[in-house]
């Protein structure tokens, strides 16, 4: 049941596997863009700074890997995940600010 899944734990396990793949451990294949995107999507499901940091860290790994590999580069999905994760907090702040302003205006 998905309601029992610990998103942060799942993302951390996927992140560890991605790093092992990147380092060529255990005869694992090299990660492709889909692998990086899947890990970023998992991190994006985690709440707060931990999820955002996980997405940012994974994107940084992707950028570094892309320097060394010609067959790998961030795609549209990678950038969408990155932007969505980094805009969550700002959107929440803007929503709270707008809500507080509407409360002040209605109290007058």
Secondary structure by P-SEA (a helix, b strand, c coil): ccccccaaaaaaaaaaaaaaaaacccccccccaaaaaaaaaaaaacccaaaaaaaaaaaaaaaaaaaacccccccaaaaaaaaaaaaaaaaaaaaaaaaaaaaaaaac
